[in-house]
Amino acid sequence: MKTYKVEVVIENKPAARDPEGETIHRDLILKGGYVNVRSVRTGKYLRMIIDAASPEEAEKIAFEICDRLRIYNPVAHVYRIRVET
């Protein structure tokens, strides 16, 4: 077994509103003078350390965790997984 660092990024689906991102954009970024920033989307970031036989197995475990344990809401969110090798 080898240890892998696995990153999971969970974001709102593109068509879903992101009130937190809108607030950050409007009340912090634009008011801070960064008018060239057009929008902000927020999300969640998870870092897992997984023992697995291969990067593919580590990725499979992370997908299983996200799906079976409902780490995200499939109606509102999308997610991506990256394994550092």
C-alpha positions as CSV (number, residue, x, y, z in Angstrom):
1,M,0.0,0.0,0.0
2,K,1.0,3.5,-0.7
3,T,-0.3,6.8,0.7
4,Y,-2.0,9.2,-1.7
5,K,-3.1,12.8,-1.2
6,V,-6.6,13.2,-2.8
7,E,-8.2,16.5,-3.4
8,V,-12.0,16.8,-3.8
9,V,-13.5,20.1,-5.0
10,I,-17.3,20.5,-4.6
11,E,-18.9,23.4,-6.4
12,N,-22.5,24.5,-7.1
13,K,-23.7,23.5,-10.5
14,P,-23.2,26.3,-13.1
15,A,-27.0,27.0,-13.3
16,A,-27.4,27.2,-9.6
17,R,-27.2,30.5,-7.7
18,D,-24.3,31.0,-5.4
19,P,-25.4,33.6,-2.8
20,E,-22.2,33.3,-0.9
21,G,-20.1,33.9,-4.0
22,E,-22.4,36.8,-5.0
23,T,-22.0,38.4,-1.5
24,I,-18.2,38.1,-1.6
25,H,-18.1,39.6,-5.1
26,R,-20.4,42.5,-4.3
27,D,-19.5,43.4,-0.7
28,L,-15.8,42.6,-0.7
29,I,-14.2,42.5,-4.1
30,L,-16.1,45.2,-5.9
31,K,-16.1,47.5,-2.9
32,G,-12.4,46.8,-2.5
33,G,-11.9,48.4,-6.0
34,Y,-11.4,45.2,-8.0
35,V,-13.9,46.1,-10.7
36,N,-12.2,43.8,-13.2
37,V,-13.4,40.7,-11.3
38,R,-16.6,39.7,-13.1
39,S,-18.0,37.0,-10.7
40,V,-17.1,34.7,-7.8
41,R,-18.2,31.1,-7.2
42,T,-17.6,29.4,-3.9
43,G,-17.3,25.7,-3.0
44,K,-15.8,23.2,-0.6
45,Y,-12.4,21.7,-0.6
46,L,-11.6,18.4,1.0
47,R,-8.1,16.9,1.3
48,M,-8.0,13.2,2.1
49,I,-5.0,11.0,2.8
50,I,-5.8,7.5,1.4
51,D,-3.9,4.3,1.6
52,A,-4.3,2.4,-1.7
53,A,-2.5,0.1,-4.1
54,S,-2.6,2.6,-6.9
55,P,-3.7,6.2,-7.7
56,E,-6.7,4.7,-9.6
57,E,-7.8,2.8,-6.4
58,A,-7.4,6.0,-4.3
59,E,-9.5,7.9,-6.8
60,K,-12.1,5.1,-6.7
61,I,-12.3,5.2,-2.9
62,A,-12.7,9.0,-2.9
63,F,-15.6,8.7,-5.5
64,E,-17.2,6.0,-3.4
65,I,-17.0,8.2,-0.3
66,C,-18.5,11.2,-2.1
67,D,-21.3,9.2,-3.6
68,R,-22.2,6.7,-0.9
69,L,-21.8,9.0,2.1
70,R,-23.5,12.0,0.3
71,I,-20.6,14.3,0.9
72,Y,-22.2,16.5,-1.8
73,N,-25.8,17.1,-3.0
74,P,-26.0,15.7,-6.5
75,V,-29.0,18.0,-7.3
76,A,-27.1,21.2,-6.5
77,H,-23.4,20.3,-6.8
78,V,-20.7,18.9,-9.0
79,Y,-17.4,17.6,-7.8
80,R,-14.0,16.7,-9.2
81,I,-11.3,14.6,-7.7
82,R,-7.5,14.8,-8.2
83,V,-5.0,12.4,-6.9
84,E,-1.4,13.6,-6.3
85,T,1.1,11.0,-7.3
